[in-house]
Amino acid sequence: MSKCFIPLFAALLVLLCAGCGDQSGPGSGSESSVPPPEPSSSEALTPEVQTAYRQFLEPLLENGAVMNSWTGAPQGIEAGDLYGAAQELEVVDALLEEDVLTLTAEVYGVVLRNLSTGEETITNGDWMVEGAIPIQPYGSPYFPYIPLGVAKVELLDSPSGPIYRSCVWESYEKPGLRYLEARTAELSEQLAASQKPDLSGYDRRLVNYAYQVIASQRQIGGPEEITLWDLENLCTELVINYEVMEDFTDQRLVDSPVLDAGLLRLMPSLRTFTTYYPLEDYSVFEGMEQLEHLKLHIDGETTLDLSTLRVGKAETLSIEGFRRDITLDLSGCDVETLRINSWVAGVTGFRGCEGVKNLDFNNTRTDTRLITAEVFPNLETIQMAFFSDTPRVRDFSQLATFGEDVFIHLTLSYQACNDKTIESLEGVQLDYLTLDPENGQWPLEGQPDPALVEKVNAKEVEWVKY
């Protein structure tokens, strides 16, 4: 073996041979003759060695040369073709012979698949292809990427670093289908043991969306093949947006902006749910105990009726975008963090908020005197931020009802930084006060008065400077 490999690969040889026991071979008595390791398999590659080898291939990953066959100088993918498609790689085999190191790596990227035609698109960053959905390998260490093919790269050593000698690229045929078939085989026992529920009585838009979510994770022929196992295990992250509401076959739903979300009751393992459309019934979350984030972003002109809201347990409940005033009753909800945000409307009343520990309250036309220790007796943190293009006065005097053990950070931007609002902070204990009065075209002249700010009982005051 050439001595020039010693500076670059000696440490890797030690790692590869660690635990291999005493090996001997021709010339083993020579200090400069180190027996090369046997061809390694993916099982023999330790994480440390894989990481080191991966660094050798990173330049080829960045310029796309790892997805191209070439000899001599690396040849990257031309822009507009598959340039940028290679997102990640895993070294699965390494072979050192004489003065050549051969690394075999599986290359990962994003694949979009058309459920109707089976056509696949390997994308270089464009996640929007009409009629296609991205394959979603949840649980994979390389999420959201799946294997696209295998690259075999030969390298030589030099004092300045590895010299790339050649690359042989072999792409997988229909990598999306390949992944889905393998995943379905893994789940065959669970799917076979699960019943197929009658979904005819549910909103077809949500049924069709659930089918797409499942089809992005395993092979499935249509909505009629959905099993309870699918709904309980694969439908964990849902977003009800325009595409969901418009993608349906039942013409009776054409003019209905309201979603019957009853199917969610069959998804007890739902972790995140976001809707940009109102639901007929918000009690569909009452049996869910694993919700991490429940987001209701409803910006329609109709009043948002949350009287049916029930939540088994959620780390965060976000209510945003509402354009008409709402009343919020969390009596049937177990919510740790409550986030409220609206630019044009407010909350006229709070009830059942005893379980809320963190309040993140932004903008709105809410009478801030409603936020008291009596309404939120178990709060630990309050984050409040207000931006106004008019000098609307907000009264924060009731924040004084909270004890010093409650962390309070208040941010006032543009004309929300007015003297009368600052005056309302008398007697309030703040941890942080952030003032950003110049964040707009016409800031209030001379407001807020620094003398008034000096009187505020805040551990730290920040004036944003431009």
N, C-alpha and C positions, 0 to 999 in steps of 0.2 A: 504494500500500500504506500502511496506517495506520502512523504513526510509533510507536504503542504497542507494535508487535511488536518494535521494535529491541532493547529490553532483554532480552527473553526468547529470541528466535529468531535474533538477528543472528549469533551464533557458529555456530549450526546452518546458517544460510544460507551462511556462509563455507565450512563443511565440505562442504556439498552441492555448492557451485559450484566447489570446488577441483579444478583440473585440467580444467575445462570450457572453458578458453580465453577469449578476449576475446568477450564477448557485448554486443550493443548493442540498444537498443529505444527506443520512444517515451519521451521525457523522460530519456534516459540522462545528459544533462548536468546534471541536478538532483541536488544532494547528498542530498536526502531521498527520491529515487526510485531504488530498487534493483530491478532486474528480477527477478521471482520465478523460481525454477528451474522447468524443465520437470517434468511429473509423473514421479516417479522409480519405477523398478522395484526389486525386491529386490536385483538385481545392483548397482544404483547406490548403494545405501545402505551406507556404510562402517560397520564395527563401532562406531566412535565415535559416529556419528549414531544408529545403532540403540539404543545404550545410553542416549543422552540422551533420545530419544523414549520409550523404554520407561519412563523415570522419570516422564514425564507420565501414563502409563497405570497405574502401580502402584497408586494408590488404588482404581481401578476393578477391578483384579485382586483386591485384598484383600477388597473387599466384594461381589464377584460381579457388579457392574454391567456388567462387560465381556461377560457372557453373557446380556444382556437388552437388548431394544430399548426406547428411551425418548427423549423430547424434553424439554428443560429440565433440571431437577435429575436427577442420576443416580439410578437405581432399582436397588438391589441385589436379589439373589435371596433369597427368603424362606427362613428357617431350615427345615430338613426337606425342602427341595426339592433344588436344585442348589447351595445355599450351600456354599462351600468347594471346589466341584469344579474351579474355575479355579486351576491351580497354577503355570502359567508362560505366557509369551507371547513372540512374536517379531514385531517390526514388519517388515512385508514391503513396505510402500508408504507414501510420504509426499507430500502435495500441499499447497502453500501458494498460496492464491488470495485476493487482496485481504487481508482481515483474518481469514481462516478457515484453520486448519491441519487437514487431514484425515489421520488416521493409520489405516492398515489393519493389523491384527494378527491373526496366527493364534494361537489360544488352545489350551493344552495341559492335559491332565488324565489321570486314571487310568480305564481302561475294562476291565471284566470281561466275558468272553464265555463263554456256555454252549456247549460243543462239540456237544451233542446237538440243541439247539433253535435255535442261532444267536442267541438273545436276548442283548442287550447291556445292561450297566448302567454308567452313568457315575457313579462313586462320589465322594462328598465326604469320603472318609477311611476308609470301611469296605471293607477288602480281602477280607472273607470273605462271599461270596455262594454259597449252596449250588449245586453243580454247575457253577460258573463259575471260570475262571482269568483272571488278569490278563494283558493283552497286554504283552509284554516287548520294548521296542525297544532291545535291547543295541546299543551303539555310537552311539546318538543322543546329542547334547549335552544333550537334555532328558529322558533316561532318569530315571525309569520312566514318563514321560508321553508321550502321543501327541496329535496334533492333534484337537481336538473341533469346531472351526468357525472362522469368521472374524468379527471385530468391526471395524466401520468407525466411528471416533469423530471427531466434529468438536469443535474447541477454539477458544476466543477467548483473547486475551491480556488481562491486567490487571496492575496494579502488584503485587498480592499473589500472582500466579501464574496458571496457566491456568484458564479457565472452561470447563467441559464443556457443550457445547450440545446434543449428541445422540449416540445410539449405535444402530447397526443391527447386530443379531446374526443370523448365518446359521449354523446348526449343520449339521454333516455328517451325512448319513444313514448310520447304522451305521459310526461312525468306526473301530471295531475292525476290521471286515471291510475297510474302505477301506484301512487301513494294511497289513493282511496281504496283500491283493491286490497292492498296490504293491511290497511287499517281495518277494513271490514272483516278480513280474515281473523284478525286479532279479536274482534268483538263478536264473532260468530255464535259463541255459546250464549252470551247475554242476549243477543237479538233473537235467537231461536227460542229462548225461554220466556220472552216477553210477549204480551198480547198486543194486538193492533186495535186501538180504540176506535169507536165510531166517531168520526170528526165531522159528520154531515151537519150537525147542529151548531157549529161554531162559525165565527166570522171567517169567510173564505180568504180574506186578505191576510189574516194572522196565520191561518193554516198554511197558505202558500209561502209565507215568509218563514215559518218554522221549517217547512220542507227545504227551502234554500239554505237555511242555517245548517240543517242536518246534512244536506248534500255537499256542503263545503267541507265536511269532516269524514264522511264515509260514503260508499257507493249505495245509491238508493234509486229505485226506478220512478218514483212519483209519490205524491202525498198519501196515496192509499197504502204505502208500505211503511208509514211511520209507526213506530212502536212506542209503548209507554217508556221503555228504557231510553229511547232517543230523547223524548221530551224531558225525562228526569235527569239525563246526564249530558246531553249534547247542547240543549237549549239553555245556556247559562249566561249569555250576554246578548241582549236584544236592544235594537234601536228602531223605534217606529218613526220613520221619516216619510218624505214625499214618495220615494220609490216603493215603500211598503204599501202605502194607501192607494197608489195608482196601479199597482201590480196585482190584478185580480181578474177573475173570470165571471163573477156574479154581477150582472148588470144592475141588480137592485141596489148595489152599493155605490154606484157611480157618484151620486150627489150626497153621500153621507160622509161628513168630515169627522164623525164620531166613531170610535172603534169599540166593538164588543170584545173585551179582552178576557172573556171567560176561559179561553184555552190556557191562560197563564196558571190557572189552578192545577193544571197537570204538570207544571214545571216547578216543583218545590225547591229545586236546587239553584234557582235563578240567583245570580250574583250581582249583575248590573242590568238595570233597565232604564232606558231613556225614551220618552215619548214627546213628540212635537205636536201631537193631536190629542184632544180630549178623549177620555174613556167613558163608556156608559156607566161603569161601576168601578170605584176605586178600592173596593174591599177584596179584590182578587189577590192582594198581597198578604192577606191576613194569615195564611198558613206558611209563609216563607220565613225561615230563620237564618238564612245565609246571605241575605242581601248586603252587599257592600255599598252600593250607591244606587239610590232610586231617584231619578231626575224627571220632574214634570216641567217641561218648558213649553207652556201653552200661551201663545201670543195672539189668539183670536179675539174678536171683538165681543164675543159672548162672555157672560160671567162664568168664571171657573167655579163649579160647585164641587167642593171637596168634602161634603157632608158624609159621604160613604167611605171616606179614607180609613183603611185599616192596614196596619203593617205589623207582621209578626215580629220581625226584628231587622233593623237596618242600621248600618254604621252611619250613613249619611242620607238625608232626605233634602233634595234641592227643589225648590219651587221658584221658577224663573219665568220672565217674559210676560206675565199676565198683564192685561191692558185694562182690566176693571178691578175695583177693590174686591178683596176676598176676606173671608173670616176663616181662621185656621183653628181646627179642633183636633188635637192629637190624642184624645182620650183613648182611642183604640190602637195606639201606635207605640212601638218600642223603638225610639229613634235616639241615637247618641248625638249626632251633629245635625243641626238644622241650618240650611242655607236659603236665604231669601234675596231675590233680586228682581227689580222691575224699574223701568225708567219712567213709567207714566201712571202707575197705580200703587195702592198701598194695602196694608193689612189693617182691617178695622177692629179686629179683636182676636185674642189668643185664649185658648182653653186647652187643658190637658197636657201642658208642657212640662210637667214635673220631672219627666225622665230625661229631658234634654240637658246634655252636659256642655255642649259647645254651640254657640250661636254665631253664625256668619251672616251679617245683615248688611246688604249693600243697596244704596240708592233708595228707591221707593218714595211714595208720598205719605208713608205711615206717620202717624202721630207717635213720635219716639217716646213720649211719656208712658206709652203702653208697655214698654219693656222695663219690667220691675222685678225685684227679687221675689215678690209674691207670686207673680206669674211664672217665673223661671227660678224656682227655689234651689235647684241643684246645679246651676251653671258653674262651670269651672273656667271657661274662657269666653270672651266676647270680642269679636272682630267686627268693626263697623266702618264702612267707607261710603262717603257721599260726594257726588259730583253734581254741581248745579250751574246752569247758565243764567240763573236769576238768583238774587240774594234771598232765597227762601230761608226762613228761620226755622231751625230745628231745636227743640227743647230737650236737652239731655239731663235735665235736673234729676230725673228719677233713677239715673244710673248711680246716684248716691245711695240708693237702698241696698246696693250690693256691697258685701264686705271686702276687706283688703285681700282676702284669699282668692278673689275672682280676678283673673287676668283680663285687663281691658285695653284694647288698642283701637284708637279712633283716628280715622283719616278723613280730612276735609280738603276737597279740591275745588279750584276755580272760585265761583261766587258762593259756594257753600262755606267758604272761609269768610264769614262776615262777623262783625262785632257782637251782634245780638246772640248769635249762636255760641260764640266763645263765652259770653257772659253767663249762659245757661249752665256752664260747667263748674260754676262755683259750688264747692262742697263735694265734688266728684273726685274719687281717687282713680287716676289713670296710670297705667304702666307706660304706655307710649301715646304720644300725640304727634301725628304727622300732618303738616300744613303745606298745601301745594296751591297757593293763591294765584299763581301766574300760569296755570295750566289752561289757558284759553285766550281768545283774542282781546277781550275787554275785561281784564281783572278789575276788581273794585279798588278805587284809588284810596290808598292808605289803610286798607283793611286786609287782614285783621290788625288791630293796634297791638304792637309788641308789648305795650304796658299791660294790656288785658291778658295777653298770653302769659306774661310773667306771673300772674296771679293764679294760673291754673295749677292744680296739684297733680303734676305728672312727673314720673320718675325720669322720663326722657322726652324731649321735644325736638322734632326734626323739621326744619324749614327746607323744603325742596328748592334747590337753586338750579337755574338754567344758564 
